[in-house]
């Protein structure tokens, strides 16, 4: 899942369909009607230990029509100047490649200024809600690995009561022209006062109906999402400058991570799980949520024995038809250590060998790509 390849579909979520007739009210509240067939579909929830105490994320939902894309980020931003952010990759530009540090945005006075983490996805735009005296909507645009710009997109503070802010055209932030944004704050800026926080994270309604949070309506034309295309998302909690991340992010890690600390030291590509989720948007508005977990199930990757004392076998599966297979052993930074397979393989169960010779003891990643499906596993070499 590291930076050696760019994937079309990513994310730790089940495949699902969204109707072209999505009915969403932009008010910062996840209403029961918005969770019926054809409306919001769950992208992911955050259910682990929180990084910023009584604030943070609950859930991320998405919906689309032929002209709009809707996002609901359930949660509560801390009332002392922190932010909730959604990072995106649209076809509008190449942006920052996956595994490359975000360039930051200088001294613009936004929550993106010091955000220099390495993402598990390519990024070319981002939007945030930040608490000040009231709340402000912010946008960021990344045109290359070295060029990022950010701006406050609301001329007056949003009161945080579900009021809609309609974003004006901004030449530096074209993806958000005409977007409508609402944020519903919980009492005192406390997540414990958010109706979406139930007693247990295993409750099906945790982060569900009744949740308060950030709700966004994007214009597909302005965002470069007209026609059959894709939108990749990642949501997180950050501080007021973007330089200090919490452990709250969606899609979440497959293991608890603790507080992530300074942005410059964070590489999401080395964290367990896949921190990206892709919406495949059909021209008429029908939407499918791409699934890297679905890819993993299809590839059926396993490594045995693991840890590796001498040699190991990488087992995988080719389905449907003979496909190109590339198996790469990398270090935790995504740098190629050894190519184990690079050929066309027939349908059926297959395997490749890992020999310990010339490998230093440590932790590695085995990345198996079968056609467009990818699965990654960590291995330990003794």
N, C-alpha and C positions, 0 to 999 in steps of 0.2 A: 504494500500500500504506500510505498515511499516514492521519492521524487523521480525514479528512473522512468516512469511511464505516466502518461496522462490518461485517465479513465473517463468514459462517457457517463457511466452510472456509478454512484457511490452512496453509501449510507447504511446505517444499521437499523433497517425498518422493513416491514413487510410490504410487498407490492399491493397497490390498491388503485382504484380508478376514481376520478373526479368528474362529475358531470359538467357539461358546458353551461348549465343553468344554475350555477352556484348563487345562492341568495345569502348575502352577508351584509350585516349592518355594522358600519365602522363606528364603534363606540367604546372600544377598550374593554369590552366584556364578551366572554365566550358564551353565547346564548345557546340554550338547548336546541332551538330550531336550526342553528348553524352546524349542528353535529349530525343532522339527519342525512340520508342518502343524497349525494350530489352536492354537498356543501363541504365543510372543513374535514380534512383527513389528518389524523395524527402523524406527525413526522417523528417525534420522539419526546421523552420526558427526562427530567433530571431527578434522580431518586437517591443520590448519594449524599455524603457529608458535605455541608455547605462551607464555602470559603469565607463569606463575609457576614457570618452570624445570621441575624434575623432579616435577611434580604436575599434576593436571588431569583433563580429561574424555577419554573414548574414544568412547562410544556411548550412545544412548537407545533403549530398546525398550518396547513396550506390549502388553498382552493384556487380555482381559476375559471374564467370565462373566455370568450373569444377576444375580449378587449382588455380584461383586467386580470391581475394576479393578486390574491389576498394572502396575507400572513398574519398569524396571531401568535405572539410570544407571551405566554402566560408567566407572570412573575411580578416582583416588586423591586423597583430600584431603590437602593438605600438613600435616605433623605439628606445625606451630607455631601452630595456632589458626585456620586458614582453614576454608572451608566449600564444600560443593557444594549447590546450591539448585535446586528445581524450582518454577516459577511456574505457576499454573493459573487457568483461567476456567471455572467451573461455572455452571449456571443458578441457583444458590442466591441470588445477589445481583448487582446491577449492578457493584459494585466500582469499580475505577479504570479509566476509559475508556482506550482505546488512544491513545497520544500524549500522555498526561497524566503528569506526574511522580508516582511513588509517594510517599505522604506520610511514609514512614519510620515507625518505631514507638517513638521516644523513647529512654528509657534502660532498656529491659527486659533488657539483657545478652544479646542474641542477635545473630546474623549478619544480621538484617533491620533493625536500628536505624537505620543511616545509609544504607539503600538507597533512593535517590530518583531512580533512572534513569527515563527515559521508555521504556515498552515498545512493541513492535510488535503488541500484543494487549491486550485488556482483562484485568485481573487481580483476582481476589477472594480467592485463597488461595495459600499457598506452604508448602513443607516443605523442611527442610534437614538435613544431617548436618554437625556442626562438631566439629573436634578440640579437645579440652581435655586433661584427664587421663583418657584414654579418649576416647569420642565421645558427643555428646549429640544427640538428635533435637529439632528446633525447628519450630514452626509459626507462620504469620502469617495473619491475616485482614484483608482490606481491605473495609470496608463502604461506602466512598465515596471520592472523590478526596482527601478531607482527613482520613479516619479510618482508621488502621491500628493493629493490636495484635499483639504477638508474645509467645511464651512458650516456655520449655524444656518439652518434652512427656515427657521421661523422668525419673523420680525418681532413678535411679542411672545412672551412666555406662555406656554400651554398650562392651564390651571390643574391638569391632572384629574379632571372629573368626567372624562369621556368626551370633552369638547373636541371637535374635529379641526385640525389645522390643515389647510390646503396649501401645498408647497408651490411657490412661484417658479417659473423657469429660471434656471441658474446655469450659465454657460459652462461653469466648471463642474457642475453636478447634473449632467443631462438626464441620467437615469431616473431622477426623482421629480422631474417637471410634471406638475399636475397631480402628484401623489396626494392622497388623503391619509392623515395620520391621527390617531386618537390614543390617548393613554389614560387608564383608570388607575389611580393610585390607591393603595390600601391605607387605612388609617395609620397615621404616624410614620408612613414609609416602612411599615413592618410586614414581612411576609406572613407572620403569624396571624395578621388581620386580613389576609387575602382569602376570599371565600373558596378559592381553588385548593387551598392547603387543607387536606383532610388529615385525620389522625394517623394514617399509615400510608406509606408510599406504594403499598400493594393494593390499595383501594382503587377499583376501576375508574372512579371519578376524580382521583388525584390529578390536579391540573386540568380537569375537564369542565363540564358545564358550570357556569357561575364564576369561573376564574376571571380575575382582573389582570390587565396587562397592556402590552403595546400591540395595536392593531393597525395594519397598513394596507392600503389599496394602491397598487402600482399600475400605471398605465403601460400596457404592453408595448405600444409604439415607442413611447419615450424611453423605456428601459431596453429597447432593442429585442423585445420578445415576441414580435409579430411573426406569425407563421409557425411551422413545426420546428421547435428548438428546445433548449434545455436551460434550466436555472438551478444552480447548485447553491446550497445554503449551509451556514454554520452560525449558531447563536451562542453568545457568551456574556458573562458579567465582567465588567472592567471598572477601573476607577475613573476619576474625572479627567485624567490625561491619557489614559490608555496604557500606562506604564506598569500597572500592577493588576494582574488577573486573579480572579478567584477560581475555585475548582468547579464552578457552575458553568457547564457548557452542554449544548445539544447539537448533534448526537453525543451522548455522554461516553466516557471511557467504559470499557468492559470491566474495569477494576477501579476501586476508589483511588483517587490521585492525591488528595490533600490540596492545600493551597498552592497555586502555581507560581506565585511570587512574581518577580520582575519579567516583563514581556520579552526582553532581549534574551533571556535564558530559556524560553519556552519553545519547544519543537513538538507540535502536535503529531508529527509523523512518527515519533518515537513513543507515543502514549498508546497503551492498549486500546484497541477498537479503531473505528473509522470516524473521524470528526468531519464528516461531510455528508450531505443528503441531496440527491438530485431529483428535481421535478422535470419530467419529460413532457413538454407542453405541445399538444397537437394544434394544428392551425385553427381548428374550429373551437378550441377551448377545452376539449377533453384532455385530462392530465393523468399521467401515470407516475407514481413515485418510484424512481429507480431504486434498486436494492443491492448493495454489496453483500448483504447477508444472504440474499438469494443466490448471488454468484458463488459465495462460499459453499452453499449447500450443493450447487451443481458440480463444482470442481471436486468436492469431497476430499480436500487435502488432509493428509496425516503424515507424521514423521515418526518412525520407530527404528531403534529406541531413541528416546529423548529424555535425558541428556545423552549425547553421543560420546562414547568412550573410544571407539575405533572407527566404525562405519555405521551408516544408517540408510534407510530406504525412504524416499519421498513418494508416497502413493497418492494418486489423483485419478480423475475420471474425465474422459472425453465423451460428451453426449451429442446426439443428433447427427453429426457428420464429422468426418476427418477434419482436423483443425490444426492451425499453427500452435505450437506449444513452446513457450519460453520459460525456463525455470532458472532463477537467479538467486544466488546466495549473496546477501549484502550485510554490511555492518549496520549498526543502529542509526547511522546518519544517512542511510540509503545508498552508500557507495558500494559499487559492485566488487565483490571479493572473488566470485567464481560463477561462471555460466555452466549450469548443470545439464541443460537441454535447450536446443534451439532448432526445432524441426517440425514437420507435420506428422501428427500421430493419428492412428485410426480410432474409431469409436471403441470404447470399452475401458476397463480398468488398466492403468498404466503405472509405471514406477521409474524413478531415477535414483542413482546412488550418490550418497555423500561420503567421501573418504576424508578422514581426519588429517591426512598428510598435508603439511604446510599450513594448517590452520592453527592459529593461536587459541588458547583457551579463552572462552568468553561467550557472550550472547550474540547470536546472529538472527537474521530474518531470511526465511525461504519464501520467495514470491513466485507463485505459479500462475501463468497467464495462459488460458486455453481459449483461443479466439479472442472475444472481447470480455470474457469472464476472468476475474482475478481473485485469488485468495492468498493470504499471507499468514505465516505462522512463525512464532519465535522458537528458536532451538538453542540449547546450551551445549557447548563443546567443552569436555573435561580436559 
